[in-house]
Amino acid sequence: MFKCHCVEVNSFSLEITDFNKDDFLEFLLCCYPGTLKRLNINNVLFVVPIAHKYDVRPLVQESKVILGTSLTECSKTARKKLEPTHG
């Protein structure tokens, strides 16, 4: 399971205590090949901290794109709301 010299190297289980199990499952489903789960605006905030901690760079990069797109869309919406109405 592990390629490093750590306590868990000979174990068949690993206890993860710094993320909740639902968020970790979402992370696994997003990075495991063959699953239909895609990283999206609904799960990115749960998945990106885990991807960052475990250095899953493709998910971190995809998270940046998703969050950047979302911020751009929010910014456009806010600007439209702030524009003076003509009438």
C-alpha positions in Angstrom: 0.0 0.0 0.0 2.8 2.5 0.9 6.2 2.9 -0.7 7.7 4.8 2.1 9.2 3.7 5.5 6.3 4.6 7.8 4.4 2.8 10.5 1.5 2.0 8.1 3.7 0.3 5.5 2.9 -3.2 6.8 -0.7 -2.4 7.7 -3.9 -3.2 5.7 -5.6 -0.1 7.2 -4.9 3.6 7.7 -6.7 5.8 10.1 -7.3 9.3 8.8 -8.4 11.7 11.6 -8.0 15.1 10.0 -10.8 14.9 7.5 -14.3 13.5 7.8 -15.1 10.3 6.1 -17.7 11.7 3.6 -15.2 14.4 2.4 -12.5 11.8 2.1 -14.8 9.5 0.1 -15.6 12.4 -2.2 -11.9 13.0 -2.7 -11.3 9.3 -3.5 -14.2 9.3 -6.0 -12.8 12.4 -7.7 -9.3 11.0 -8.2 -10.0 7.3 -8.7 -10.0 6.4 -12.4 -13.2 5.0 -13.7 -15.6 6.7 -11.3 -18.1 9.1 -12.7 -17.6 11.6 -9.9 -16.2 14.9 -11.2 -14.8 17.8 -9.3 -17.3 20.6 -9.4 -18.4 23.7 -7.6 -20.5 21.7 -5.1 -17.6 19.5 -3.9 -14.4 21.5 -4.6 -14.3 23.1 -1.1 -14.4 19.7 0.5 -11.9 18.0 -1.9 -9.2 20.6 -2.4 -7.8 20.6 1.2 -7.4 16.8 1.0 -5.9 17.0 -2.5 -3.5 19.7 -1.3 -2.4 17.7 1.8 -1.8 14.5 -0.2 -0.2 16.5 -3.1 -2.7 15.3 -5.8 -1.6 18.0 -8.2 -4.2 17.4 -11.0 -7.1 17.9 -8.5 -5.4 21.0 -7.0 -5.0 22.5 -10.5 -8.6 21.6 -11.5 -9.8 23.1 -8.2 -8.0 26.4 -9.1 -9.8 26.5 -12.5 -13.2 25.7 -11.0 -12.8 28.3 -8.2 -11.4 30.9 -10.6 -14.3 30.4 -13.0 -16.8 30.7 -10.1 -15.2 33.9 -8.8 -15.3 35.4 -12.3 -19.0 34.6 -12.7 -19.7 36.1 -9.2 -17.8 39.2 -10.0 -19.7 39.7 -13.3 -23.0 39.2 -11.5 -22.0 41.7 -8.8 -20.9 44.3 -11.3 -24.3 44.0 -13.1 -26.1 44.5 -9.9 -24.0 47.6 -9.1 -24.5 49.2 -12.6 -26.9 52.1 -12.5 -30.2 51.4 -14.2 -31.2 53.7 -17.0 -34.9 54.4 -17.0 
